[in-house]
Amino acid sequence: MGKYRCIICGYVYDPEKGDSKNGILPGTDFDDLPEEWRCPTCRQDKTMFKYINDKKSRNNRCLTR
């Protein structure tokens, strides 16, 4: 299960948390969300979400000393 970010407003859908505002239980994978599910912040549909590759984003962070 991975996280997905809305490309419009930046909301992150985290399957470990679900979406309690819309009755989505924790543990619900993004692919298992109902087709009518919308971003709880900006109301965009699922097509406006992109998968977040956590490993890639961690590896691309700048390290300061």
Rosetta blueprint (number, residue, H / E / L):
1 M L
2 G L
3 K E
4 Y E
5 R E
6 C E
7 I L
8 I L
9 C L
10 G L
11 Y L
12 V E
13 Y E
14 D L
15 P L
16 E L
17 K L
18 G L
19 D E
20 S H
21 K H
22 N H
23 G L
24 I E
25 L L
26 P L
27 G L
28 T L
29 D L
30 F H
31 D H
32 D H
33 L L
34 P L
35 E L
36 E L
37 W L
38 R E
39 C L
40 P L
41 T L
42 C L
43 R L
44 Q L
45 D E
46 K H
47 T H
48 M H
49 F E
50 K E
51 Y E
52 I E
53 N L
54 D H
55 K H
56 K H
57 S H
58 R H
59 N H
60 N L
61 R L
62 C L
63 L L
64 T L
65 R L
